Amino acid sequence: MIPASILDLSPIVQGGDAAQALRNTQDLARHAERWRYQRYWLAEHHNIPSVASAATAVVIGAVAGVTSTIRVGAGGIMLPNHAPLVIAEQFGTLESLYPGRIDLAVGRAPGSDQATARALRRTLAGAVDGFPEDLLELIMYFKGPSGQTVRAIPGAGLKIPIWILGSSLYGAQLAAELGLPYAFASHFAPALMMDAIAIYRSRFRPSEFATRPHVMLGLNIVAAQTDNDARRLFTSHQQAFVNLRRGTPGPLPPPNEQAIEQLSPQERWELDQTLSMAVVGSPETVRLGIEAFVARTNADEIIVVAQIFDHQARLKSYEITAGAFTGGSC
């Protein structure tokens, strides 16, 4: 059995609000701990009406505060949006409050549109291109060498696992060179998944952070009592993706099978390509799907994404998925 983790965007649903979304996140995290998920990660996105986890470090603290054993972290922090010192201080604070339970995964995308990226950091000049330098600066703050003029307090001297996020080959190469664990966003960018895994594993250099490569892969999993029920629940995620591509993002919509049937051939093709890494169905369908995915990729860990409109159905989906990992051969 390989570990299973959760990636949560704290979905704001139609008719709901951010306050309810964040309460649902805390509730799901409590259940996830009981179901023995390895870690619970929150994602940084901005100016997206369906995502309540924009202030990611704050939400991590809220989740860690209502749990006691599960690892909690960012999946991830979009480093171009922030000064590395600020992130070191934020996560140093979280690690000081919840020792041994905090993860920090970082990516180089802004997690937003260009106008929002400018609003976050005022200028985009060099922000993405300077990602390796920002990452090394962040690592330096945690190391806290003697004689350092600027120190992260809290942060210096704390051993917080740092991961690289990726949806292309760039992150795989950087993670391998620095000897860091690597998480690939195959749940929404599957095209280069196998190439990225191969590059990361073949070029990995053991480091003080990790002695061997560790690959975590994102996988959309929607589980219900029947295949038909699960496919219906999945239409919320499918609609949200189409709305985003159309430039009309909004709160997560309720299930609507007709909306998917009415898509143009081009939209359906894009949807099928982007969300191809998805396992949707009954407990047995999900178990077999997970086993096939792990056999194909040889993943070290799976991080599960389930954008489901109804909170109780979402809880049930994650409960079934946890059973597939603990009861299956994966």
Protein Blocks (a to p, Z undefined) as FASTA:
>chain_A
ZZdddddehiadehiafklmmmmmmmmmmmmmmnopabdcddddehiakbcklmmmlmmm
mmmmmgckbccddddddfklpcfklmmmmmmmmmmmmghiaccdddfbeoiafklmmmmn
opaghklmmmmmmmmmmmmmmnopghiabacdehihpacddddddfbfklmmmmmmnopa
cddffklmmmlmmmmmmmmmmmpccdfkbcbdcddddddddddfbfklmmmmmmmmmmmm
mmmmnopacddddddfklmmmpcfklmmmmmmmmmmcceddfklmmmmmmmmmmmnopab
dcdddddfblmlmmmmmmmmmmmmmmmmZZ
